[in-house]
Amino acid sequence: MEFEKIEKFVQKEYGINLSAYKSKQLIRRIENFMQRAGAKNEIDFITKLSSDSNLSKKFLDHLTINVSEFFRNKELFLDLEQKIKYYLRPEKNSLKIWSAACSIGAEPYTLAIIMDRLTPNKKHTIIATDIDQTILEVAKQGVYNKNEIRNVDDNTLNKYFTKKDDKFYISEDIKKRVTFKKHDLILDKYESGFDLIVCRNVVIYFTQETKNKIYQNFYNSLKPGGLLFVGATESIYNYKEFGYEKASTFIYRKPGGN
Ligand SMILES: C[S@@+](CC[C@H](N)C(=O)[O-])C[C@H]1O[C@@H](n2cnc3c(N)ncnc32)[C@H](O)[C@@H]1O
């Protein structure tokens, strides 16, 4: 496959730099999509994408894979809740939290629910970012299907969601606690001063070199004592290289703080 042609098109059209993504896996995904779109070759595929905005949108979704849900790997979120309580003392401190690669918003809204449970009525800052502007618009709507809320217990569901037809609407109170922004983990600058960074199920698509850069950037973005929470298949074997200590299998801590 003439990957460079697709790579150039994707960079120009969507502003996504594919060279940092794991290429074998990516090429397979692109080939599958091309086949389904009935494209004869790369040039034909690019022509199709350029003339069909619907197909182009689907391709972007396919590349970035937006699948997410509330309390994804529930037991790990329950562990996170305990670690927030223990290390970050939210009753004393107003926390700055970042959900990086937040997709449809289920992850930052889960964090907002957790913070409300830990400290009702206390204001924390939750920033949620993604490379994909379209998915950020979906996230801001805060409307979910049954599958995306399957890990939410009944009490939490009744308290924070309204059901209408077969959709679940997140409450306005939770919605207004999260600020959505576009951010590319590979190309953009990172904000700093975070107590907690949650980045799950995106670095699996990146090369080791890119992962290393991202983990180092997160470290620099954390306050001393801050926590990094990663995905259930993403434990960082070389965490010491960046300066982290381990708080649990999927939670890393920047030493220092009180
Ligand atoms: C599988 S979702 C993960 C959603 C959520 N974090 C979770 O674990 O449920 C991956 C998200 O990463 C985003 N993404 C892909 N490349 C990115 C990049 N370079 N910078 C920021 N977000 C990116 C995609 O748009 C997609 O929404």
The ligand as a Gaussian input file, in Angstrom:
#p B3LYP/6-31G(d) Opt

LIG

0 1
 C      -10.896000       4.925000      22.135000
 S      -11.137000       6.643000      22.430000
 C      -10.782000       6.748000      24.157000
 C      -11.837000       7.489000      24.912000
 C      -11.666000       7.490000      26.440000
 N      -10.401000       8.024000      26.833000
 C      -11.841000       6.101000      26.987000
 O      -10.883000       5.464000      27.414000
 O      -12.981000       5.600000      27.001000
 C       -9.702000       7.348000      21.673000
 C       -9.801000       8.851000      21.427000
 O       -8.497000       9.365000      21.155000
 C       -8.625000      10.431000      20.244000
 N       -7.309000      10.668000      19.632000
 C       -6.686000       9.952000      18.662000
 N       -5.476000      10.506000      18.374000
 C       -5.352000      11.591000      19.209000
 C       -4.336000      12.573000      19.396000
 N       -3.215000      12.560000      18.667000
 N       -4.541000      13.558000      20.320000
 C       -5.682000      13.595000      21.052000
 N       -6.694000      12.694000      20.922000
 C       -6.527000      11.704000      20.006000
 C       -9.687000       9.955000      19.283000
 O      -10.275000      11.019000      18.569000
 C      -10.656000       9.223000      20.216000
 O      -11.719000      10.059000      20.601000

